[in-house]
Amino acid sequence: MYMISIYADACEGCGQCAENCPVNLLSMEGDKAVVSGEPTECMGCETCTSVCPEGACHIQEI
């Protein structure tokens, strides 16, 4: 089981994580990415971490 989190201070609002999340768990709220669903619904694919140029997306195995 995995959990996604976004470090808002690092997020520059490019939206790549939200556009590429295969389970639509991320969205944009203003100029920041946010977890818009249950964080533990993350499937751990690491797509968000690979497309985020600022390293704001973090996946943790729980």
C-alpha positions in Angstrom: 0.0 0.0 0.0 1.2 3.5 -0.9 0.5 7.0 0.1 1.0 10.2 -2.0 1.8 13.6 -0.7 2.6 17.0 -2.3 5.1 19.4 -0.8 3.3 22.7 -1.5 6.4 24.7 -0.8 8.2 22.9 -3.6 5.3 22.8 -6.1 5.6 25.4 -8.9 2.2 24.6 -10.4 3.2 23.0 -13.7 0.3 20.5 -13.4 2.3 17.6 -14.9 1.6 15.3 -11.9 -2.2 15.9 -12.1 -2.2 15.4 -15.9 -0.3 12.2 -15.7 -1.7 10.4 -12.6 -3.3 7.2 -13.9 -5.8 7.1 -11.1 -6.7 10.9 -11.1 -5.6 11.3 -7.5 -4.0 14.7 -8.1 -5.5 17.9 -9.2 -4.6 21.6 -9.4 -6.0 24.0 -6.8 -5.0 27.5 -7.9 -1.3 27.4 -8.7 -0.5 24.3 -6.6 -1.0 20.5 -7.0 -3.1 18.8 -4.3 -4.1 15.3 -3.5 -7.8 15.4 -4.4 -8.7 11.9 -3.4 -7.8 9.5 -0.6 -4.0 9.6 -0.4 -3.8 5.8 0.2 -5.5 5.2 -3.2 -2.1 5.8 -4.7 -0.9 2.7 -6.7 2.7 3.6 -6.2 3.5 3.8 -9.9 5.8 6.9 -9.3 4.6 8.6 -12.5 4.0 11.8 -10.6 7.5 11.7 -9.1 9.1 11.1 -12.5 7.3 14.1 -14.3 7.6 16.6 -11.4 10.5 18.9 -12.2 10.6 20.3 -8.7 10.4 17.0 -6.7 7.2 18.1 -5.0 5.5 14.7 -5.3 6.4 12.0 -2.7 5.2 8.5 -2.5 5.6 6.5 0.7 5.1 2.8 1.2 2.9 2.2 4.2 
